[in-house]
Amino acid sequence: MAPAEPKPTIRYEDFDKVDIRVGTILAVEDVPRSQKLVRLTVDFGDRQRTILVGMRGERADPRGDLIGRQSLFVVNLEPRKMAGEISEGMLLDLGYRDGIVPALALPERPVPPGTRAG
């Protein structure tokens, strides 16, 4: 499969508005009113957040695969209501939009929760 075309160019100032941070996944639970969503409890150092992710069915054992792992999250999106629950950010994963099984965007080594990207 060929890579997708790049999106239109944006100014650095626009990109700099996106707050991407490392979070440590503490818990993974199914969202009862959804066929696809899981609820992540994520530690960002000074706070924990609930992040809803549409990954149910993508992994045989999401709890075993994700608990204790670090990944990148967008933390300054407006909270979004999904399946009756509020999501306080977005997990950055790789591959979903390209039709492949998604993979987490991971730091190469452990870093303190809440560490900013960029």
C-alpha positions as CSV (number, residue, x, y, z in Angstrom):
1,M,0.0,0.0,0.0
2,A,1.3,3.4,-0.9
3,P,1.5,6.1,1.8
4,A,-1.3,8.7,1.8
5,E,-0.7,12.1,0.3
6,P,0.5,14.7,2.8
7,K,-2.2,17.0,4.2
8,P,-2.0,20.7,3.3
9,T,0.9,22.7,4.8
10,I,0.1,24.6,8.1
11,R,2.0,27.3,9.9
12,Y,4.2,26.3,12.8
13,E,2.1,28.6,15.0
14,D,-0.9,26.5,14.3
15,F,0.9,23.2,15.1
16,D,2.3,24.7,18.3
17,K,-1.3,25.1,19.6
18,V,-1.6,21.3,19.9
19,D,-0.5,20.1,23.3
20,I,0.9,16.6,22.9
21,R,2.0,14.8,26.1
22,V,3.2,11.4,27.2
23,G,0.7,9.6,29.5
24,T,1.0,6.3,31.3
25,I,-2.1,4.1,30.9
26,L,-3.3,3.0,34.3
27,A,-6.5,1.3,33.5
28,V,-8.5,0.0,30.4
29,E,-12.2,-0.7,30.7
30,D,-14.9,-1.4,28.1
31,V,-17.5,1.4,27.7
32,P,-20.8,-0.4,28.4
33,R,-22.9,1.6,25.9
34,S,-20.5,1.1,23.0
35,Q,-19.4,-1.7,20.8
36,K,-16.1,-0.1,19.9
37,L,-15.0,2.2,22.7
38,V,-12.7,1.5,25.7
39,R,-12.1,3.9,28.6
40,L,-8.4,4.6,29.4
41,T,-7.4,6.1,32.7
42,V,-4.2,8.0,31.9
43,D,-1.6,9.5,34.3
44,F,-0.2,12.8,33.1
45,G,1.9,13.5,36.2
46,D,-0.1,16.2,37.8
47,R,-3.5,14.7,37.0
48,Q,-5.3,11.7,35.6
49,R,-7.7,11.9,32.6
50,T,-10.3,9.7,31.0
51,I,-9.6,9.1,27.3
52,L,-12.1,7.2,25.2
53,V,-10.6,5.3,22.3
54,G,-12.3,3.2,19.6
55,M,-10.1,0.2,19.8
56,R,-12.3,-2.5,21.2
57,G,-11.8,-5.5,18.9
58,E,-8.4,-4.3,17.6
59,R,-6.5,-6.2,20.3
60,A,-7.0,-9.6,21.8
61,D,-6.1,-8.4,25.3
62,P,-6.2,-4.5,25.5
63,R,-5.7,-4.6,29.3
64,G,-2.6,-6.8,29.1
65,D,-1.3,-4.9,26.1
66,L,-1.8,-1.3,27.4
67,I,-1.8,-1.1,31.2
68,G,1.6,0.4,32.3
69,R,2.5,1.5,28.7
70,Q,3.3,5.1,27.8
71,S,1.9,6.7,24.7
72,L,1.3,10.1,23.2
73,F,-2.0,12.0,23.7
74,V,-3.5,15.3,22.6
75,V,-4.6,16.9,25.9
76,N,-6.0,20.3,24.9
77,L,-8.9,19.2,22.7
78,E,-12.4,20.2,24.0
79,P,-13.9,17.4,26.1
80,R,-16.1,15.3,23.9
81,K,-19.2,13.2,24.8
82,M,-19.1,9.7,23.4
83,A,-21.6,6.9,24.3
84,G,-22.7,8.9,27.3
85,E,-19.2,9.5,28.7
86,I,-16.8,12.4,28.4
87,S,-13.4,11.9,26.8
88,E,-10.7,14.4,27.9
89,G,-8.2,14.0,25.1
90,M,-7.1,11.8,22.2
91,L,-4.7,8.9,21.9
92,L,-2.3,9.2,19.0
93,D,-2.0,6.0,17.2
94,L,-0.5,5.0,13.9
95,G,-2.2,3.2,11.0
96,Y,-5.9,3.5,11.7
97,R,-6.6,6.0,8.9
98,D,-4.5,3.9,6.5
99,G,-6.5,0.8,7.1
100,I,-3.9,-1.2,9.1
101,V,-4.1,-2.5,12.6
102,P,-3.2,0.6,14.7
103,A,0.0,0.8,16.8
104,L,0.6,3.1,19.7
105,A,2.9,6.2,19.2
106,L,5.4,5.4,22.0
107,P,8.4,7.2,23.4
108,E,11.6,5.3,22.8
109,R,12.3,5.1,26.5
110,P,10.3,5.8,29.6
111,V,9.9,9.5,30.4
112,P,8.0,11.3,33.2
113,P,4.2,11.4,32.6
114,G,3.1,14.7,31.3
115,T,6.3,15.3,29.3
116,R,5.5,17.5,26.3
117,A,6.2,16.6,22.7
118,G,8.0,19.1,20.5
